Amino acid sequence: MRHKIRKHKLNRFTSWNEATLKSLARSILKYQSIKTTLHRAKLARTQVEKLINLTKDNSISAKREAFRVLQDHKLVSILFKDIGPLFSNRKSGFTRIIHLVNRRGDNAQMVIFELTEKKVKEIKKEKKAKENKVEATSPETTKEVPSTEKKEETSSTRERHDLKGKPSKKFLGGIRNIFKKERDSL
């Protein structure tokens, strides 16, 4: 008999429950922060912490164990190369749960479920902005290059518009005409 053995099911069949928890584990490792319900976050926390604990061993068997849950080779490599070293000096406490307001429809407690140590992502836009600032500081390039580029762009865009001609004003002669009924005059 199963006395005092209790397993949370999230109101799902066993296979659905396992799939939900695996999906949450994949999402937290991929995005490093997700928004979910409190109960799901508490259940997924154990699985995510076990996966991060596997990275401390960094063996083939540990990677196979992680693949059994994640089912994605890219995520396993991200876990062992990027996420694992962030937590090398921690023994536990790899995730945190931050409470939000209740969900409007069913009043479920919503939370942000995230890793305590996050990999810093560099945004490409910031890099481009820095490069533009460096180019703007040199006086030779700022005076000559943009003015010629603008002239070339305007002349080429005018040529393109002339070649295309004017587009038709209405698509298929106007949709109103398709549905227009002819009325019988009495």
Buried (B, 14 or more C-beta within 10 A) or exposed (E): EEEEEEEEEEEEEEEEBEEBBBEBBBBBBBEBBBEBBBBBBBBBBEBBBBBBBBBEEEEEEBBEBBBEBBEBEEBBEBBBEEBBEBBEEEEEEBBBBEEEEEEEEEEBEBBBBBBEBEEEEEEEEEEEEEEEEEEEEEEEEEEEEEEEEEEEEEEEEEEEEEEEEEEEEEEEEEEEEEEEEEEEEE
